[in-house]
Amino acid sequence: MTDDLVHGHQEETFFNPYFKGYCYAPLYIICGKHLLAAKLRASNLDPAAWGLEELQIGLISNSAL
């Protein structure tokens, strides 16, 4: 898990006690060396929240190509 600290007043930012600051909590889904999905999310979510759904959406989108 990683964080993206913010500066100023930005929407969807919350204090995260683990990172000791106001930040976003990006979701990265990686398989080996391949990035399958990346999404910038509010930091008040569980780190794995909606991960499976993001992966399923990405797989469905790619299969339509």
N, C-alpha and C positions, 0 to 999 in steps of 0.2 A: 504494500500500500504506500502511496505517496500523497503529498499534499501540495497545494498551490496557494501560498499565502497571498492575501489581497491587500491592497493599499487604498484607503479611502472608503467611501460608502458604495458598495456594489450589491446588486440584488442577489438573493439566494446564498448569502454568506452567513455563516454561523460560527460562534466560538467553539473550537474543538479542543477539549482539555488535553487530549493525547499530543497534539501538535502545538499546544499553548498559543493559539492565535486564531484569527478569523481567516478562513480559507475555503477553498473548494476541495473536493475529494474526487479526483479523476478515477474513472473505472477503465482499466486496461484488461483486455482478454487476449492472452498470448498462447500460441501453440508452437512449441519449439522456438524458432527464430521469427515466426510470422505473427504480426499484429492482426488479430481478427476483428477487434472492436475497440474503440476509444470514445469515451464520453465524459464531458466535464459536468460534475454533479455537485449539488449542495453538500456541505460537510456534516449535516445533521442526519445523514442516512447511514445505515450499516454498510461497512465496506463492500460486502458482497451483494447488497440489495439489488435486485433486478438484473444481476449478472446473467442468469440463465435466459431470461427473456431477451436481453440484448443479443446474446449469442444466437438464439433461435431466429430473431428478426434478421440478423446478418446472413445466416445460412439460407433463409428463404429468399432474401433479396438477391444473393449471389446465384442461387439456382435458377432464377428467372432470366438470367443473362444468356 
